[in-house]
Amino acid sequence: MVLSRLAVCFVAMSLAIPVAAQNTVVSTGGHLSALMAPPVVGEPYSAVQTTSVTQTLSDGTTMKRHGHHSVYRDAQGRVRVESRILKALDDRPEMKLVYVKDPVAGTFTVWSEGGPKGMPRVATVSKLSDTSKAQSRTVNLGAAEPKKNPNVTTEDLGSQIIDGLACTGKRTTVVIPAGKNGNDKAITRTHEVWTSEEMKLIVLQKETDPRTGERVVQLEKLLREQPDSALFRAPQGYKVQTSAESLKQLAQKLEAAADKQE
């Protein structure tokens, strides 16, 4: 049943991935940003995106959480994001979900690797939705500029080299006034972003909030090399089928499971 729920999630996700018409989204290397960002041609890379959260409780206890996943982009703008969903345990191998967005073929493909023996090896492919026509018809008829929020300020942090990339930084500070959310004192949170304009990548993010602690998201082990082309297609031996076929099969399995419970 867990795998069935995963199937619903990644098939639904595949149907929602658009082909962006403008460079309005810069990838962080994360799941959604990497898949939603417009294609970047001629700037291949591979990296591991790490997320670290440090939270200090009122009694002084420090809690730390850490996660990571891998991301790849080739010179044609194809993107692969892979995320571990089950750790290797005893005789069971590690299991991960793989997402591949291919703007050249106009497809989005999802499959799992590893997992229990005998598990079906299926890759689900969907067509990318094209939003360029809708965006080209959008006309700004002199809409008023949004009012500036006096509680939000942005500052330039200059530039620095991060993992061999020239990056520019910005810090946004948000002040929540006392009494806004039941707080008796003002709460200040900050969000720091370091971006490589050349690669259209956010390389480092730091977010601090006294309520949730510090969260750091960073691209590590970054290699500016063309990844193996095999990474962007389903492994040998996998059955490739459309999202409609996957949904139909899933519905049949769920119906059969429901019949057994009656």
Secondary structure, 3 states (H helix, E strand, C coil): CHHHHHHHHHHHHHHHCEECCCCCCCECCCHHHHHHCCCCCCCCEEEEEEEEEEEECCCCCEEEEEEEEEEEECCCCCEEEEEEEECCECCECCEEEEEEEECCCCEEEEEEEECCCCCCCEEEEEECEECHHHHHCCCCCCCCCCCCCCCEEEEEEEEEEECCEEEEEEEEEEEECCCCCCCCCCEEEEEEEEEECCCCEEEEEEEEECCCEEEEEEEEEEECCCCCHHHHCCCCCCEEEEHHHHHHHHHHHHHHHHHHHC
